[in-house]
Amino acid sequence: MELDDPGFHHSVPADFRDRLAEDDRADRLLDLALARLREAGLVRERTMQRTDSTRVLAAVRDLTRLELITEAVRAALEEVAGTSPHLLDELVDEDWGRRYGRPVRLGKNPSDPRPGSLPPETTPSGSWNTCPVREQTAHPVRVSRLCARSWCRTTTGTPPAGWAGAPPRRKATPGCRPRPGRSSLPTTPRPATHGTDTSSAGRGSPLTRPRPPDGPDVITDVATTAATTHDSQVLPGIHTRLARRGLLPAEHLVDAGHTSLPHLEHATREHQVTVSGPLKSNPTRQHRQNEGFARDDFHIDYDHRQVTCPQGQVSQGWHGPCPTSSPTAAPLIVARFTRSQCHPCPARTQCTSSSASHRTVGFPPRELRDLQLRVRAEQQKPEWKICYAVRSGVEGTVNEFAHGHGMRRCRYRGQSKAHIQHVLTAIAVNIERLSGPPPTEEPPKSRRPTAFQDYLDQREIARPKPWPTLGT
C-alpha cells in the first residue's frame, strides 16, 4: 500500500469477525489447514490422539449482596425495555434512571446482611410487584424469577410478595452470613468449579493433538464451551469434527473428566474409536468404605430380570432402564428387595443403612455393564498404565496455549468470537511447530543439581533420584 493510501474503515475487521463467527466458519479455517497438512502427509488417520481441557477466565466481577440485587433489577428492566418498552412509561422516572441507568459499583461489602439494611432506594419496592410490567411483558416468568433468585441468594429472608419462581432455600445457620453471589446474571459466562477447590467464571477449551510415531505434533481440534459444560459432553463433538476432517484416531486418550459409559460405547460403535481413560469407580457407600456388600457383590441375571444378593435372596422388582438426569450418565436398571427379605437378614447392616430396611441395587444395561467391567479390568494391567502415561504430553500444549499465546484471557465477548480466537491460535501454533527445527535424537539434558543437592552429595548423604524425563 502507498503511504497516502486512505486504508479501510475501522469497522471492517469487526464486521469480518462477525461474519466469521456465523455457521461454524471458524472451524472451516482449521479444516482447510489440516487438509493441507494431510495432503502433505504430515497428519494421518487412525493414530493415537490425546485431549485435555483448560479454562478461559471471563472478565467479570464478584458482586456484593447490595450490588447483586441492584443488578438483578437492572437486568429485569433491560429485559422489559428490549421486549415491551411501552410498559415502563408508568414506572420509570428520574430516580429510576439515576438508580439503574448504569451498572452499580460500590466500594466495600455491606456489613449487615439483613434485608432491612438495604437502602430504601435500592430495595425492590411494592410498585414493581403491582405494576403492569410483570403481567403484560412478553417474559413475565423470566423477569420475576430473575429478581426472586437474586433476592434469595443475597439475603436471609424470603422474596417480596408476588415474586414468583424463587428457588427453595436451605435453613440458614444462626450467626452465618450468606455467601455473596457471583455476577452471573447480566453476563454470559457462568461460574464453575474445577477440581476440588478451584472455581472460576468463564468458558472451557478442550484441545486435541495426536502422537504420531514420526513427524510433527500438531493440533487437530479445538473447541470452546461454557464453563458449566462437563468435559465428557464434548467428546461426541470432537469425534464428529475429526471424522469430517478424516483424522479419527484409533485410540483416544482422555482424562477421567471425559470418560462416561454412553460416550465410550458410542465412540466404539459409531467411529470405531477406543477411548482410554480412568473410568469412575463404584460410587456406593460400601465400595467407598470397603466394607459390606457393594454392587459388584450381587449377581445380575439379565435373562430372568432378577438380582441375587450375597445371602441368596432374589429381588422381587425390576424397573428400567430409566434415563438419568445427567446426559453423560448411563441409564440405570433398579432391582428392589422387599422389606420382608431384608429385615430378618442377619447381614442387613452390612448391606444397607436405610431406614426402610430394604436394599435397592442400580446398574446399567447389559451392554454397558459388560463394557464397564472390561474397561475396569484393563485399567488394572501394567500395559494399560504405560500406554496411558503418554496422555500427559497434551498438557504441554495446554500450557503453550495458556501462557505462550494468552488463551486463558479472552479478547472478545461472546462464545462464538472466543472460538475464533481459539481456532486462529491453534492454526498459529501448528505453523510454529511445523516451522521449528526438527527434534534431535539426543537425550534431554538433566537439570543441574540445586544447592541443597550439592550439599548432600558432598557429604555423601543419600537423596532420591531426579525425576525421569518423559517424552511428550
C-alpha positions in Angstrom: 0.0 0.0 0.0 1.1 3.5 -0.7 1.9 5.9 2.1 -1.0 8.1 1.1 -3.5 5.2 0.8 -6.6 6.0 2.9 -6.9 2.5 4.1 -10.2 1.0 5.3 -12.8 1.9 7.8 -12.2 0.8 11.4 -15.4 -1.3 11.4 -14.3 -3.6 8.6 -12.3 -6.1 10.8 -15.2 -6.2 13.3 -17.7 -6.9 10.5 -15.4 -9.6 9.1 -15.1 -11.2 12.5 -18.9 -11.2 13.0 -19.3 -13.0 9.6 -16.6 -15.4 10.5 -18.4 -16.3 13.7 -21.5 -17.5 11.8 -22.3 -21.0 10.6 -19.1 -22.6 12.1 -16.9 -20.7 9.6 -14.1 -20.6 12.1 -13.9 -24.4 12.1 -13.7 -24.4 8.4 -10.4 -22.5 8.7 -9.0 -25.3 10.8 -10.4 -27.9 8.4 -8.6 -26.2 5.5 -5.3 -26.0 7.4 -5.5 -29.7 8.4 -6.5 -30.7 4.9 -3.3 -29.2 3.6 -1.3 -31.0 6.3 -3.0 -34.2 5.4 -2.2 -33.9 1.7 1.4 -33.3 2.6 1.5 -36.5 4.7 2.1 -34.6 8.0 -1.0 -35.9 9.7 -3.0 -39.0 9.1 -5.9 -41.0 10.4 -6.1 -43.8 12.9 -3.2 -42.7 15.1 -3.2 -42.1 18.8 -4.6 -38.8 19.9 -4.9 -37.0 23.3 -7.4 -34.5 24.7 -7.3 -32.2 27.7 -9.3 -29.1 28.7 -8.3 -25.8 30.1 -10.5 -22.9 31.4 -10.8 -19.5 29.9 -11.3 -16.8 32.5 -14.0 -14.2 32.0 -13.5 -10.5 32.8 -16.4 -10.3 35.3 -16.6 -9.0 38.9 -17.7 -10.6 42.1 -20.7 -8.6 43.3 -21.6 -7.8 46.8 -25.1 -8.6 48.1 -26.2 -5.0 47.6 -24.7 -4.8 44.1 -26.2 -8.1 43.0 -29.8 -7.3 44.0 -29.5 -3.9 42.2 -28.0 -5.5 39.1 -30.8 -8.1 39.1 -33.5 -5.3 39.0 -31.5 -3.5 36.3 -31.2 -6.8 34.3 -35.0 -7.2 34.5 -35.5 -3.6 33.3 -33.2 -4.3 30.4 -35.3 -7.4 29.5 -38.6 -5.4 29.6 -37.0 -2.5 27.6 -36.0 -4.8 24.9 -39.4 -6.6 24.5 -42.1 -4.2 25.7 -40.6 -0.7 26.4 -44.0 1.0 26.5 -44.8 -0.8 29.7 -42.2 1.2 31.5 -43.8 4.5 30.9 -45.8 4.4 34.1 -43.0 3.1 36.2 -39.7 4.7 35.3 -38.9 8.2 36.4 -35.8 10.3 37.0 -35.0 8.3 40.2 -35.1 5.0 38.4 -33.0 6.4 35.6 -30.4 7.6 38.1 -30.5 4.3 40.1 -30.5 1.8 37.3 -29.2 3.8 34.3 -25.7 2.2 34.7 -24.1 -0.7 36.4 -23.7 -0.2 40.2 -20.3 0.0 41.7 -19.8 0.0 45.5 -16.6 0.3 47.4 -16.9 -2.4 50.2 -19.2 -5.1 51.2 -22.1 -4.1 53.5 -21.5 -5.5 57.0 -25.2 -6.2 57.8 -26.7 -9.0 55.5 -30.3 -8.5 56.7 -32.8 -7.3 54.1 -33.7 -4.3 56.3 -30.2 -3.0 56.0 -30.6 -2.4 52.2 -31.2 1.3 51.4 -34.9 2.0 50.6 -34.0 3.3 47.1 -32.3 0.0 46.2 -34.7 -2.5 47.8 -37.3 -3.7 45.3 -40.5 -1.8 46.2 -44.1 -2.8 46.0 -44.6 -0.6 43.0 -42.6 -3.2 41.0 -44.9 -6.0 42.1 -48.2 -4.2 41.3 -47.1 -2.5 38.1 -48.5 -3.9 34.8 -45.0 -4.8 33.6 -44.9 -8.2 35.3 -48.3 -9.2 33.9 -48.0 -7.8 30.4 -44.4 -8.3 29.5 -43.5 -11.0 26.9 -41.4 -12.8 29.6 -43.1 -12.3 33.0 -41.8 -15.5 34.4 -38.2 -14.8 33.4 -38.3 -11.3 34.8 -39.9 -12.4 38.1 -37.6 -15.4 38.5 -34.5 -13.4 37.8 -35.2 -10.9 40.6 -36.5 -13.6 43.0 -33.4 -15.8 42.7 -31.1 -12.9 43.2 -33.1 -11.8 46.3 -32.9 -15.4 47.8 -29.1 -15.6 47.0 -28.2 -12.3 48.6 -30.5 -12.1 51.7 -31.6 -14.4 54.5 -35.3 -13.6 54.1 -37.9 -14.5 51.6 -38.6 -12.5 48.4 -41.3 -9.8 48.5 -44.9 -10.8 47.8 -45.6 -11.5 44.2 -42.1 -12.5 43.3 -42.7 -16.0 41.9 -40.1 -18.5 40.9 -37.9 -18.3 44.0 -35.7 -21.4 44.5 -36.0 -23.4 47.7 -33.7 -22.1 50.4 -31.8 -24.2 52.9 -32.3 -23.5 56.5 -29.9 -20.7 57.5 -27.4 -21.4 60.3 -27.7 -18.8 63.1 -24.7 -16.4 63.0 -23.6 -17.3 59.5 -23.6 -14.8 56.7 -24.9 -15.8 53.3 -22.2 -16.2 50.6 -22.0 -13.3 48.1 -23.3 -14.1 44.7 -21.2 -14.0 41.6 -22.0 -11.6 38.8 -23.6 -14.3 36.5 -27.0 -12.6 36.0 -26.1 -10.0 33.4 -23.2 -11.9 31.8 -23.0 -14.9 29.6 -20.0 -16.7 31.3 -21.1 -18.9 34.2 -19.2 -19.8 37.4 -18.0 -23.4 37.6 -15.8 -25.5 39.9 -12.7 -27.2 38.6 -11.3 -30.0 40.7 -11.7 -29.8 44.4 -11.1 -26.2 45.3 -10.7 -24.2 42.1 -13.6 -22.1 41.0 -13.8 -19.6 38.2 -16.2 -17.9 35.8 -15.7 -18.1 32.0 -15.5 -20.9 29.5 -13.6 -24.1 28.7 -11.5 -25.1 25.8 -10.7 -28.7 25.1 -7.6 -29.3 22.9 -6.8 -32.5 20.9 -3.4 -33.4 19.4 -2.1 -36.7 18.0 1.0 -38.6 19.0 2.4 -39.9 15.7 5.4 -42.2 15.8 7.2 -39.8 13.4 6.5 -36.4 12.0 5.3 -33.1 13.6 2.9 -33.0 16.5 0.0 -30.6 15.6 -3.4 -29.7 17.0 -6.3 -31.4 15.2 -9.2 -30.0 17.1 -10.1 -27.1 19.4 -13.5 -26.4 21.0 -15.0 -23.6 23.1 -17.6 -24.5 25.7 -19.3 -22.9 28.6 -17.6 -23.4 32.0 -20.5 -25.4 33.3 -20.3 -27.9 30.4 -18.9 -31.2 31.6 -15.8 -32.4 29.8 -17.5 -35.7 28.9 -20.2 -33.9 26.9 -17.6 -32.5 24.4 -16.3 -36.0 23.4 -19.0 -36.7 20.7 -18.5 -33.3 19.1 -14.7 -33.9 18.9 -15.2 -37.2 17.2 -17.7 -35.7 14.7 -15.3 -33.0 13.7 -12.4 -35.4 13.4 -14.4 -37.7 11.2 -15.3 -34.8 9.0 -11.6 -33.9 8.6 -10.6 -37.6 8.1 -8.5 -37.6 11.2 -10.3 -40.0 13.5 -7.9 -41.7 15.9 -7.6 -45.4 16.6 -7.1 -44.8 20.3 -8.2 -41.6 22.1 -6.5 -40.9 25.4 -8.5 -38.7 27.8 -8.6 -37.9 31.5 -11.3 -39.0 34.0 -13.4 -36.0 33.2 -14.0 -37.0 29.6 -15.0 -40.7 30.3 -18.5 -41.9 30.5 -20.1 -45.2 29.6 -22.5 -44.0 27.0 -19.9 -42.0 25.2 -17.3 -44.8 25.3 -19.9 -47.1 23.8 -20.9 -44.5 21.2 -17.3 -43.9 20.1 -16.7 -47.6 19.6 -20.0 -48.2 17.7 -20.2 -45.1 15.5 -16.5 -44.2 14.9 -14.5 -47.4 15.8 -12.5 -45.3 18.3 -11.2 -46.8 21.5 -11.5 -44.2 24.3 -8.9 -44.8 27.0 -9.3 -43.0 30.3 -9.8 -43.7 34.0 -13.4 -44.8 34.5 -15.1 -43.7 37.6 -15.3 -46.2 40.4 -18.4 -47.6 42.0 -20.0 -44.7 44.0 -21.8 -46.8 46.6 -21.1 -46.3 50.2 -20.0 -49.9 50.7 -17.4 -49.6 47.9 -16.0 -46.3 49.2 -15.7 -47.6 52.7 -14.5 -51.1 51.6 -16.9 -52.8 53.9 -20.3 -54.5 53.5 -21.9 -55.7 50.3 -21.2 -53.4 47.3 -23.0 -53.6 43.9 -20.4 -55.9 42.4 -21.2 -58.5 45.2 -24.7 -59.0 43.7 -25.3 -61.5 40.8 -27.2 -59.9 38.0 -29.3 -62.2 35.7 -30.4 -60.1 32.7 -32.2 -63.0 31.1 -34.5 -63.7 34.0 -34.6 -60.0 35.1 -33.6 -60.6 38.7 -30.7 -60.0 41.1 -29.4 -62.4 43.8 -27.8 -60.9 46.9 -24.8 -62.5 48.7 -27.2 -64.1 51.2 -29.1 -65.9 48.4 -32.2 -63.7 48.4 -33.7 -63.0 44.9 -35.0 -59.5 44.1 -38.8 -59.0 43.7 -38.7 -55.9 41.5 -37.0 -54.9 38.2 -37.5 -51.4 36.9 -35.9 -49.7 33.9 -33.7 -48.9 32.3 -34.6 -45.4 33.2 -32.7 -42.3 31.9 -30.8 -40.3 34.4 -30.8 -36.5 34.8 -27.2 -36.2 33.6 -26.7 -36.6 29.8 -23.3 -38.3 30.5 -24.6 -40.9 32.9 -25.7 -44.3 31.8 -29.4 -45.3 32.1 -30.0 -47.4 35.2 -31.9 -50.5 36.0 -33.1 -50.7 39.6 -33.7 -54.0 41.3 -35.6 -53.9 44.6 -35.7 -56.3 47.5 -38.7 -56.3 49.8 -38.6 -55.4 53.5 -39.7 -59.0 54.4 -36.5 -60.2 52.7 -34.1 -57.6 54.2 -35.5 -57.1 57.7 -34.8 -60.6 59.1 -31.4 -60.9 57.3 -28.5 -61.1 59.8 -26.2 -59.2 57.4 -28.7 -56.3 56.9 -26.4 -53.7 58.5 -23.6 -54.7 56.0 -26.0 -54.2 53.1 -28.0 -51.1 53.8 -28.4 -48.4 56.4 -31.7 -47.2 55.0 -34.5 -46.5 57.5 -36.8 -48.5 55.2 -34.7 -51.6 56.0 -34.5 -52.8 52.4 -31.9 -52.7 49.6 -32.2 -51.4 46.1 -29.4 -52.0 43.5 -28.9 -49.8 40.5 -26.8 -50.9 37.5 -26.5 -50.1 33.7 -27.9 -52.3 30.9 -26.1 -55.4 29.9 -24.0 -53.9 27.0 -22.8 -51.0 29.2 -22.3 -53.3 32.2 -20.0 -55.6 30.2 -18.1 -52.6 28.8 -17.7 -51.2 32.3 -16.3 -54.5 33.7 -14.0 -54.9 30.8 -12.6 -51.4 31.0 -12.0 -51.6 34.7 -10.2 -54.9 34.3 -8.0 -53.4 31.6 -7.1 -50.4 33.7 -5.5 -52.6 36.3 -3.0 -54.1 33.9 0.6 -52.5 33.8 0.5 -52.4 30.0 -2.5 -50.1 30.1 -0.9 -47.8 32.6 2.3 -47.5 30.5 0.2 -46.7 27.4 -1.9 -44.2 29.3 1.1 -42.3 30.6 1.5 -40.8 27.1 -1.6 -38.7 27.7 0.3 -36.3 29.9 2.1 -34.9 26.9 -1.0 -32.9 25.9 -0.6 -30.8 29.0 2.3 -29.1 27.3 0.0 -28.0 24.5 -2.4 -26.5 27.1 0.5 -24.7 28.8 1.7 -23.4 25.4 -1.8 -22.0 24.7 -2.4 -20.5 28.1 1.0 -18.9 28.8 2.5 -18.6 25.4 -0.5 -17.3 23.5 -2.7 -15.8 26.1 -5.7 -18.1 25.6 -6.5 -18.0 29.3 -7.8 -14.4 28.8 -10.3 -14.0 26.1 -10.0 -10.9 23.9 -13.7 -10.8 22.8 -17.2 -11.0 24.3 -19.4 -13.9 23.3 -18.6 -17.6 22.9 -18.6 -17.5 19.1 -16.0 -14.8 19.0 -13.9 -16.5 21.6 -14.0 -19.6 19.5 -12.5 -17.7 16.6 -9.6 -16.7 18.8 -9.0 -20.3 19.8 -9.1 -21.6 16.3 -6.7 -18.9 14.9 -4.4 -19.6 17.9 -4.4 -23.3 17.1 -3.5 -22.7 13.5 -0.7 -20.4 14.6 0.7 -23.0 17.0 0.6 -25.6 14.2 2.6 -23.2 11.9 5.1 -22.6 14.7 5.6 -26.3 15.3 6.0 -27.0 11.5 8.5 -24.2 11.0 10.6 -25.1 14.1 13.8 -27.2 14.0 13.4 -30.9 13.8 13.6 -32.8 17.0 17.0 -34.2 17.9 17.8 -37.7 18.8 20.0 -36.7 21.7 18.6 -37.5 25.2 17.4 -34.4 27.1 19.9 -32.9 29.5 19.2 -33.4 33.1 18.7 -30.5 35.4 21.6 -29.1 37.3 21.6 -30.1 41.0 20.4 -27.5 43.4 22.5 -26.0 46.2 21.0 -28.4 48.8 21.5 -31.4 46.5 25.2 -30.4 46.1 25.4 -30.2 49.9 24.0 -33.7 50.2 26.3 -35.1 47.5 29.4 -33.5 49.0 28.7 -35.1 52.4 27.7 -38.4 50.7 24.1 -38.2 52.1 21.6 -40.3 50.2 18.9 -38.4 48.4 16.1 -39.5 46.0 17.0 -39.8 42.3 15.9 -37.0 40.0 12.5 -37.3 38.3 12.8 -39.1 34.9 12.3 -37.0 31.8 9.4 -38.4 29.9 8.8 -37.8 26.2 5.7 -36.0 25.1 
